[in-house]
Amino acid sequence: MDILIDSLFSALLLVFSLDREMLAIIKVSLQVSCASTVIAALVGVPTGFFIALRRFPGKHLVITVLNTLLALPTVVIGLVVYAFVSRRGILGPLDLLYTQEAIIIGQIILIIPLVSALTIAAISKIDDRYRRTAMTLGANRVQTAKVILFEARFGITAAIVAAFGRVISEVGIAMMLGGNIQGFTRTMTTAMALEYDKGAFSLAVALGIVLMTLSFGMNILFHFFQGKYRT
């Protein structure tokens, strides 16, 4: 019990004193998480939009595959990407292994299905009368798409927020593809794992506090946009 109290006290000191090492780790986490979320949104939202509005053979199969990929273990993604970016892999000459770019690639693969699936759900809930009304008023396909996207904006935003929350707390991909290099690829989750192995709990607890705060904030945003979407 004394260890927990001492670690918590030391962790709070690190948080409020804005420890440099802690800030560097947080910076790396935010860099890779924001980059992967933005890229995944640019790919996943149009993909989900297309799947939701188009009728094509195998549509239900595609949706089923996307939903299945939501439960894909992060270590599997890390292993597959590692095989491509390692020195003996196809992308070996690019020297991507143990870089932030490698982590971003893995995280993009992780959350694209999430963004796409939640975008499909958001678009599917929109009343088809919006589309028909827009077309009746002379709107072209692009203008009609804008109307639908505007009506589904809260659901799509919730999808992006959920994706960010997924990658900010991810550890398997960051550890396997980033290598946990101090000041370069060490994220909050990998640093926490390392500090735990070392038996040094102060920094781990401090990062845990920051991570929980970020996750709590993401959940608040998610429920806010979800509530707006339902309304």
N, C-alpha and C positions, 0 to 999 in steps of 0.2 A: 504493500500500500504506500509505503514511504517513497519507493521508486517512482510510482505513478504520480504522486503529488509533486515530487521534485522535478520530474520530467515535464509535467504540465506547467509548473512555474517557470522553468528555464525556457520552455517553448513559447510562453507568452512574452517573455523578455525578448526573445529573438524576433517575434512578430512585431512587437511595438517599437523595437529598436531598428527595424528594417535592415536586418543582417544582410550583408552583401552577398554571401554565398546563397542564402535563401532566395534573395531577389533574382540572382542569376538563374537559379533553377526554375523559378516561376516564369521568368522571361522566356526560357526555352520551351516550357510547356505551352505557354500562350502562343508562341510563334508557330509551333508545329500544329497545334489544335486549331487555331484560327485559319491557317493556310489550308489545312485539309478540309475544314468545314466549308470554306468559301468555294474551293474547287469541287467538292462533292455536291454542293448546292447548285453550282452551274451545270453540272452533269445530271444530277438526280432529279431536280425539279422539272426540266424539259422532258426527261425520260418518263417520269410519272405522269406529266401532263399529256404526253402523246399516248401512253398506254391507256389512260383513263378515258380519253375522248375517241380514240380510234377503235374500229372493229376490224380484227384480223384473225386469221386462223392461229390457234394456240394461245390466244390472249389469256385464258384462265390458267394455262400451264405456266406462262411467264409470271403471272401474279403469284402463283403458288411457289415458284422458284424464288422470287423475291422475298416472300414471307419466310421461306425456309432459310435463306441466307441471313436473316435477322439473327438466327441462333448459331451462326458459324463461329466456332471458337477462334479467339484471337491468335492462339499459338499456331493454328493451321494456316492462317493468313501469313503470319510471320515466317513460317517454314517455306511456304510457296514463294513469297517474295524474296526470301533469302536465297533460294535456289536460282533465281534470275539475276540477282545483283551481286552474288559472290564472284570471286575472281574467275571461277570456272564456269560461271553462268553466262547467259546470252548478253546481259548488260554489264558484265564484269569490267570491260574496258572503261566504263564511265566512272568507276570508283565510287559507287553510290553506297556501298556497305558501310555501316557505322557513321552515317551522316544524317542530318535532319531531313534531307530529301527522301531518304529511304523510309524513315518513320512516316513522313507525309504520304508516301505512296501506299504504304500498308494501311494507314488510317483512312485514306480515301476509299480503298477497296472495302474496308469495314463498314463505312457509313453510307456509301452510295445506295445500297439496298434499303437502308432505313429511310433515307430522304425520299427515295422513289416510292416506297410502299406507303408512307404517310401522306405524300403528295397525291397519290392515287386515291387514298381514302378521303382526303379533303376535297378533291375535284368531284369525286363520285357523289358527295353529299349535296353538291350545288344543284338547285332546281333547274331542270332542263329548259324551263320557260325563259330563263335569262338568255340562253343561247338563241332560242327561237325568236324572242323579242328583238334582240340585237340584229339578227339576220333580216327580220321583217322591216326594220327601220333602215335597211340598206348597208349595214356594216359588212365589211369584207372579213376574211378569215383572221387576219391579224387583229383587227379591231374587236372581233368576237372573242378571240383568245384573251385579249387584254381585259375584257369585261369579266370573263370567267376567272381569270387570275386575280382580279381585284376582289371579287366576291369570296374567293378562297384564300385571301391573303393571310388571315389569322391562322388557318390550318397549316399553310405552307411555312409560315414563320415558326409555328410550334414545331414543325418537323426539323427545321434548321437548328432551333434551340436544343431539341432533343439530341440531334447529331453531335452538337458541340459538347453537350454533357456526357455523351458516350465516349468521345475521344479524350477529353481532358482527364478522365479517370482510368484510361486504358494503360495496362502495364506490359502485357505479353509482347505486343508488336514493338513498343518502344525499347524493351530490353533486348529482344532478338535482333532487331535491325539497327538500333542506335548504339548498342554496346555500353550505354551508361557512362559516357566519357564526360568527365567533369568540365563544366563551362561550355560544352558543345552539344552533347546529346543527352545530358542528364535531365530528365523530367521529374516532376514531383513524385510520381508513383515509383519510378525506378530508384530515385534517391531514398524514398522511404524504405524500400526493400533492402537497399544497401545498408542504410543506417541500422535497420533491425538486425541484419546479419552481423554487424560490428558490435551490437549491443549498446549503441549510442542512440538513445531514444529522444533526446531533446529536439534535434533538427527534424527527426521523423514526425514527432508530435506536432511541431510547428507547421510543417508542410501539410500534415493531416488537417490541422485547423483551417489553413488557407484553402485546401482542396474541398473540405466540407462546406466552407463559406461559399466558394464558387458553385459547387453542386447545388447548394440550397438556393442560391440566387437563380441558377438555371431552372430549377424546378418551379420557383415562383413565376418566372417569365413564361415557362411552358404552360402552367395552369392558367395564367392570365390570358395568354393567346388562345388557349383551348376554350376558356370560358367565353371569350369574345367570339370565337368561331361558332360555338354552339348557339350563342345568342343570335 
